[in-house]
């Protein structure tokens, strides 16, 4: 009798059209669809927010006199959105005509690929964003002199022997590249922290449902 019950529960996950355990199938089908649809909505909203935010920052950067920052952030935002829009196409190709377990496993595999791609990208775009901010403010125009020129002039007043490269103190250049290097090194971890803040609850729910299904199928 115990073996018969175990077989019924397993079939409830192995076959989408199984006549056994229909309530169980329906319950997890609903959970699967809900968790994936929720992620899709959040993902689309996030991409729209990136586009809108980058456009606003681009316009504001020209108004306040730091266009290099706005252009850099806008270009990087477009790259991020284009890459993730292409990844979304892969999500749309997941077959819904399978069991809830297979559907969620396909979604989980897509999620891991998406996270892997963005983690690699983060090692480049965090340093790029930082350098865009630095260059934007350094060459910005808030008066007669740019903030960078004003800073160099003040430094030279007290330290006239400072070694300059293209009019910029070497220690500032090295410092900027050091920070950029650290951002490249830890960019993946920063991205994962950022993602967990936004999608953490969805990831945990997905993991719980898959764990429940795998326990019942084992």
C-alpha positions as CSV (number, residue, x, y, z in Angstrom):
1,X,0.0,0.0,0.0
2,X,2.8,2.4,0.9
3,X,4.6,1.7,-2.4
4,X,1.3,2.4,-4.3
5,X,0.9,5.8,-2.6
6,X,4.5,6.7,-3.3
7,X,4.1,5.8,-7.0
8,X,1.0,8.0,-7.2
9,X,2.8,11.0,-5.7
10,X,5.7,10.5,-8.0
11,X,3.5,10.3,-11.1
12,X,1.8,13.5,-10.0
13,X,5.1,15.3,-10.8
14,X,6.4,13.2,-13.6
15,X,3.4,13.6,-15.9
16,X,1.6,16.8,-16.6
17,X,-1.5,15.0,-17.9
18,X,-1.5,12.3,-15.2
19,X,-4.9,11.3,-13.8
20,X,-3.4,10.7,-10.4
21,X,-2.9,13.4,-7.8
22,X,-4.8,16.0,-9.8
23,X,-5.1,18.4,-6.8
24,X,-1.4,18.2,-6.2
25,X,-0.6,18.9,-9.8
26,X,-3.0,21.9,-9.9
27,X,-1.6,23.3,-6.7
28,X,2.0,23.3,-7.9
29,X,1.0,24.4,-11.4
30,X,-0.5,27.5,-9.9
31,X,2.5,28.1,-7.7
32,X,4.9,27.6,-10.7
33,X,3.0,30.0,-12.9
34,X,2.6,32.6,-10.1
35,X,6.4,32.6,-9.2
36,X,7.5,32.9,-12.9
37,X,4.9,35.6,-13.7
38,X,5.9,37.6,-10.7
39,X,9.5,37.5,-11.7
40,X,8.6,38.5,-15.3
41,X,6.7,41.6,-14.0
42,X,9.5,42.6,-11.7
43,X,12.2,42.1,-14.4
44,X,10.3,44.2,-16.9
45,X,9.6,47.0,-14.4
46,X,13.3,46.9,-13.5
47,X,14.4,47.3,-17.1
48,X,11.9,50.1,-17.7
49,X,13.2,51.9,-14.6
50,X,16.8,51.6,-15.9
51,X,15.8,53.1,-19.2
52,X,13.7,56.0,-17.7
53,X,16.3,56.7,-15.0
54,X,19.2,56.8,-17.6
55,X,17.2,59.2,-19.8
56,X,16.5,61.5,-16.8
57,X,20.1,61.4,-15.7
58,X,21.3,62.1,-19.3
59,X,19.1,65.2,-19.5
60,X,20.0,66.4,-16.0
61,X,23.7,66.0,-16.7
62,X,23.6,68.5,-19.6
63,X,21.6,70.9,-17.5
64,X,24.0,70.9,-14.6
65,X,27.2,70.8,-16.7
66,X,28.4,67.2,-16.3
67,X,27.5,65.6,-19.7
68,X,30.3,63.0,-19.7
69,X,28.7,61.4,-16.6
70,X,25.2,61.3,-18.2
71,X,26.5,60.0,-21.5
72,X,28.5,57.2,-19.8
73,X,25.7,56.1,-17.6
74,X,23.2,56.2,-20.5
75,X,25.4,54.1,-22.8
76,X,26.0,51.5,-20.1
77,X,22.3,51.4,-19.2
78,X,21.4,50.7,-22.9
79,X,23.9,47.9,-23.0
80,X,22.5,46.3,-19.8
81,X,18.9,46.6,-21.1
82,X,19.6,45.2,-24.6
83,X,21.5,42.2,-23.2
84,X,18.7,41.5,-20.7
85,X,16.0,41.9,-23.3
86,X,17.7,39.2,-25.4
87,X,17.8,37.0,-22.3
88,X,14.1,37.6,-21.8
89,X,13.5,36.1,-25.2
90,X,14.9,32.8,-23.8
91,X,12.5,33.0,-20.9
92,X,9.6,33.3,-23.3
93,X,10.7,30.1,-25.1
94,X,10.3,27.9,-22.0
95,X,7.7,25.2,-22.7
96,X,4.6,25.6,-20.6
97,X,3.1,22.3,-21.7
98,X,5.1,20.2,-19.3
99,X,4.8,19.3,-15.7
100,X,5.1,22.0,-13.1
101,X,8.4,20.5,-11.9
102,X,9.9,20.5,-15.4
103,X,8.6,24.1,-16.0
104,X,10.2,25.4,-12.8
105,X,13.5,23.5,-13.5
106,X,13.6,25.2,-16.9
107,X,13.0,28.5,-15.4
108,X,15.6,27.9,-12.7
109,X,18.2,27.0,-15.4
110,X,17.3,30.1,-17.3
111,X,17.7,32.1,-14.1
112,X,21.1,30.7,-13.5
113,X,22.2,31.6,-17.0
114,X,20.8,35.1,-16.7
115,X,22.6,35.6,-13.4
116,X,25.9,34.3,-14.8
117,X,25.8,36.7,-17.8
118,X,25.0,39.7,-15.6
119,X,27.6,38.8,-13.0
120,X,30.2,38.8,-15.8
121,X,28.9,42.1,-17.1
122,X,29.0,43.6,-13.6
123,X,32.8,43.3,-13.5
124,X,32.9,45.7,-16.4
125,X,30.0,48.1,-15.8
126,X,30.6,48.9,-12.2
127,X,34.1,50.2,-13.0
128,X,32.8,52.0,-16.1
129,X,30.0,53.7,-14.1
130,X,32.6,54.8,-11.5
131,X,34.9,56.2,-14.1
132,X,32.0,58.0,-15.8
133,X,31.1,59.6,-12.5
134,X,34.7,60.7,-11.9
135,X,35.2,62.1,-15.5
136,X,31.8,63.8,-15.4
137,X,32.6,65.7,-12.3
138,X,36.3,66.3,-13.1
139,X,35.5,67.9,-16.5
140,X,32.2,69.4,-15.5
141,X,31.5,73.1,-15.8
142,X,30.2,74.7,-12.7
143,X,31.9,78.1,-13.3
144,X,35.0,79.4,-14.9
145,X,37.0,76.3,-14.0
146,X,36.0,72.7,-13.9
147,X,36.1,71.0,-10.5
148,X,39.1,69.0,-11.7
149,X,41.1,72.1,-12.7
150,X,40.1,73.8,-9.4
151,X,41.3,70.8,-7.4
152,X,44.6,70.6,-9.3
153,X,45.3,74.3,-8.8
154,X,44.6,74.1,-5.1
155,X,46.9,71.1,-4.8
156,X,49.7,72.8,-6.7
157,X,49.5,75.8,-4.4
158,X,50.6,73.7,-1.5
159,X,52.6,71.0,-3.4
160,X,54.1,72.6,-6.5
161,X,56.3,69.5,-7.1
162,X,53.4,67.1,-7.7
163,X,54.0,65.0,-10.8
164,X,51.2,65.5,-13.4
165,X,50.1,63.4,-16.4
166,X,47.9,65.3,-18.8
167,X,47.4,67.9,-16.1
168,X,46.2,65.4,-13.5
169,X,48.2,64.4,-10.4
170,X,49.5,60.8,-10.8
171,X,48.3,59.8,-7.3
172,X,44.7,60.7,-8.3
173,X,45.0,58.7,-11.5
174,X,46.4,55.7,-9.6
175,X,43.7,56.0,-7.0
176,X,40.9,56.1,-9.6
177,X,42.3,53.0,-11.3
178,X,42.7,51.3,-8.0
179,X,39.0,51.8,-7.1
180,X,38.0,50.8,-10.6
181,X,40.1,47.6,-10.2
182,X,38.5,46.8,-6.9
183,X,35.0,47.3,-8.5
184,X,36.0,44.9,-11.3
185,X,37.3,42.4,-8.8
186,X,34.2,42.5,-6.6
187,X,31.7,43.5,-9.3
188,X,30.1,40.1,-9.4
189,X,29.5,40.1,-5.6
190,X,28.1,43.6,-5.7
191,X,25.7,42.5,-8.4
192,X,24.5,39.5,-6.5
193,X,24.0,41.7,-3.4
194,X,21.9,44.1,-5.6
195,X,19.9,41.3,-7.1
196,X,19.1,39.7,-3.8
197,X,17.8,43.0,-2.5
198,X,15.3,43.2,-5.4
199,X,14.5,39.5,-6.2
200,X,15.6,37.8,-3.0
201,X,12.0,36.8,-2.0
202,X,11.3,35.4,-5.4
203,X,14.5,33.3,-5.4
204,X,13.8,32.0,-1.9
205,X,10.2,31.0,-2.9
206,X,11.5,29.3,-6.1
207,X,14.0,27.3,-4.1
208,X,11.4,26.3,-1.5
209,X,8.9,25.1,-4.2
210,X,11.6,23.1,-6.1
211,X,12.8,21.6,-2.8
212,X,9.3,20.5,-1.9
213,X,8.8,18.9,-5.4
214,X,12.2,17.1,-5.3
215,X,11.4,15.8,-1.8
216,X,8.1,14.4,-3.0
217,X,9.6,12.9,-6.2
218,X,12.5,11.2,-4.3
